[in-house]
Amino acid sequence: MADWVDNVNFPSTDSQSSKKKNNSGDYLVWQPSVLLAVSEKIESIGKRDCPVIIRGETGTAKETLARQIHAHSNRKLNPFVPVNCGTLKGKILASQLFGLVTKDSPMENTLSLGIFRAADKGTVFLDDIDKLSIEMQAKILQVLKHHYIQPVGTMEHYNVNVRIICATAVDLREAVKNNSFLSDLYFRLNVATLELPPLRHQPDDIVILARHFLDVNARMYNEPIKELLPSAQKALSRYHWPGNVRELASIIERAFVMSRSDKISIEDLPEEIVKVEIVPPADNEDKFPGLDDVGKELVTRALEKTRGQKMAAAELLKIDHRKLNRLIKKYDLDISEFKDK
């Protein structure tokens, strides 16, 4: 998927997105409502050299928020080094973080700096910090307390000057209560905390971002912009977005690539989104769709997709073509309307 998902753009409330560059030259894709909530905090937190906890689900742009904080800090000209704490374990992770010295060659030729020394005078971003072992958490705590690291394989200490920004999808307070996260480390990290809400909690942002991503894809592929039809807007707004902004970006790119016209309709969206649109969750029993409502919607959708070809539509619906004919008659559908689409 395109790199711009993790770059900064601030979509406007219409179909044209406004673009602002930060000091590092990166771009960020955020929900407009989230931007309003955190923009002032970024500047305030950025210029102060305190640790930061960013909490949010996957795909909510935690790393890009960390990059923005770094870009507004006095460290902005020095390295920003991200680490995913959930991908490596044990000695391999320790070597990556703190460096490695082996005994079979002179130290100067075998010293791997590690991320903390590589990021000296800059920022280390520890993503999924809750996935670190207690032993590794204790080593991070030592960096915060004493400002030095000890590479694997040596007793030597090396001074480091880094800012730590960390991210997590869990409540670290609960992790402390469950003895899976060191309380001392949490208290030292919990100076500034930022929350990134999931996309499903900001439904008004979904269509704005979808249009923005269509515009980005048009520029990226050097093609005309495509229109997002109301049926697709409605379906996107009802989906629960477990992957948040990153998932939305991926789905819109897929729709842009697969669509054969200059419009994005519900037919261009994946099955998991279409299913939610056909049978939307009901807030109460009065709003729950009737069986005939759902049936008519399914038959209509199949005929639209097959352009009125009844045998193909019956195959999509997994029913006999004679039953489809009865349903077409029952729902008073005009086949000629679908053939013209």
Secondary structure as the mmCIF struct_conf table of DSSP 4:
data_model
#
loop_
_struct_conf.conf_type_id
_struct_conf.id
_struct_conf.beg_label_comp_id
_struct_conf.beg_label_asym_id
_struct_conf.beg_label_seq_id
_struct_conf.end_label_comp_id
_struct_conf.end_label_asym_id
_struct_conf.end_label_seq_id
HELX_RH_3T_P HELX_RH_3T_P1 ASP A 3 ASP A 6
BEND BEND1 ASN A 7 ASN A 7
STRN STRN1 VAL A 8 ASN A 9
STRN STRN2 PHE A 10 PHE A 10
BEND BEND2 THR A 13 GLN A 16
HELX_LH_PP_P HELX_LH_PP_P1 SER A 17 SER A 17
STRN STRN3 SER A 18 SER A 18
TURN_TY1_P TURN_TY1_P1 ASN A 23 SER A 24
BEND BEND3 GLY A 25 GLY A 25
STRN STRN4 LEU A 28 VAL A 29
HELX_RH_AL_P HELX_RH_AL_P1 PRO A 32 GLY A 46
TURN_TY1_P TURN_TY1_P2 LYS A 47 LYS A 47
BEND BEND4 ARG A 48 ARG A 48
STRN STRN5 VAL A 52 GLY A 56
TURN_TY1_P TURN_TY1_P3 THR A 58 GLY A 59
BEND BEND5 THR A 60 THR A 60
HELX_RH_AL_P HELX_RH_AL_P2 LYS A 62 ALA A 71
TURN_TY1_P TURN_TY1_P4 HIS A 72 HIS A 72
BEND BEND6 SER A 73 SER A 73
TURN_TY1_P TURN_TY1_P5 ASN A 74 LEU A 77
BEND BEND7 ASN A 78 ASN A 78
STRN STRN6 PHE A 80 ASN A 84
TURN_TY1_P TURN_TY1_P6 CYS A 85 THR A 87
HELX_RH_AL_P HELX_RH_AL_P3 GLY A 90 PHE A 98
STRN STRN7 LEU A 100 LEU A 100
BEND BEND8 LYS A 103 SER A 105
HELX_RH_AL_P HELX_RH_AL_P4 MET A 107 THR A 110
STRN STRN8 SER A 112 SER A 112
HELX_RH_AL_P HELX_RH_AL_P5 GLY A 114 ALA A 118
TURN_TY1_P TURN_TY1_P7 ALA A 119 LYS A 121
BEND BEND9 GLY A 122 GLY A 122
STRN STRN9 THR A 123 ASP A 127
TURN_TY1_P TURN_TY1_P8 ASP A 128 ASP A 128
HELX_RH_3T_P HELX_RH_3T_P2 ILE A 129 LYS A 131
BEND BEND10 LEU A 132 LEU A 132
HELX_RH_AL_P HELX_RH_AL_P6 ILE A 134 HIS A 146
BEND BEND11 HIS A 147 HIS A 147
STRN STRN10 TYR A 148 ILE A 149
STRN STRN11 VAL A 152 VAL A 152
TURN_TY1_P TURN_TY1_P9 GLY A 153 GLY A 153
STRN STRN12 TYR A 158 ASN A 159
STRN STRN13 ARG A 163 THR A 168
BEND BEND12 ALA A 169 VAL A 170
HELX_RH_AL_P HELX_RH_AL_P7 LEU A 172 LYS A 177
TURN_TY1_P TURN_TY1_P10 ASN A 178 ASN A 179
BEND BEND13 SER A 180 PHE A 181
HELX_RH_AL_P HELX_RH_AL_P8 SER A 183 LEU A 189
TURN_TY1_P TURN_TY1_P11 ASN A 190 VAL A 191
STRN STRN14 ALA A 192 LEU A 196
HELX_RH_3T_P HELX_RH_3T_P3 LEU A 199 HIS A 201
HELX_RH_AL_P HELX_RH_AL_P9 PRO A 203 MET A 220
TURN_TY1_P TURN_TY1_P12 TYR A 221 ASN A 222
STRN STRN15 GLU A 227 LEU A 228
HELX_RH_AL_P HELX_RH_AL_P10 PRO A 230 ARG A 238
BEND BEND14 TYR A 239 TYR A 239
TURN_TY1_P TURN_TY1_P13 PRO A 242 GLY A 243
HELX_RH_AL_P HELX_RH_AL_P11 ASN A 244 MET A 258
BEND BEND15 ARG A 260 ASP A 262
STRN STRN16 LYS A 263 ILE A 264
HELX_RH_3T_P HELX_RH_3T_P4 ILE A 266 ASP A 268
BEND BEND16 LEU A 269 LEU A 269
HELX_RH_AL_P HELX_RH_AL_P12 GLU A 271 ILE A 278
BEND BEND17 VAL A 279 VAL A 279
HELX_LH_PP_P HELX_LH_PP_P2 PRO A 280 ALA A 282
BEND BEND18 ASP A 283 ASN A 284
HELX_RH_3T_P HELX_RH_3T_P5 GLU A 285 LYS A 287
BEND BEND19 PHE A 288 PHE A 288
HELX_LH_PP_P HELX_LH_PP_P3 PRO A 289 GLY A 290
HELX_RH_AL_P HELX_RH_AL_P13 LEU A 291 LYS A 305
TURN_TY1_P TURN_TY1_P14 THR A 306 GLY A 308
HELX_RH_AL_P HELX_RH_AL_P14 LYS A 310 LEU A 317
TURN_TY1_P TURN_TY1_P15 LYS A 318 LYS A 318
BEND BEND20 ILE A 319 ILE A 319
HELX_RH_AL_P HELX_RH_AL_P15 HIS A 321 LYS A 330
TURN_TY1_P TURN_TY1_P16 TYR A 331 ASP A 332
HELX_RH_AL_P HELX_RH_AL_P16 ILE A 335 LYS A 339
TURN_TY1_P TURN_TY1_P17 ASP A 340 ASP A 340
#
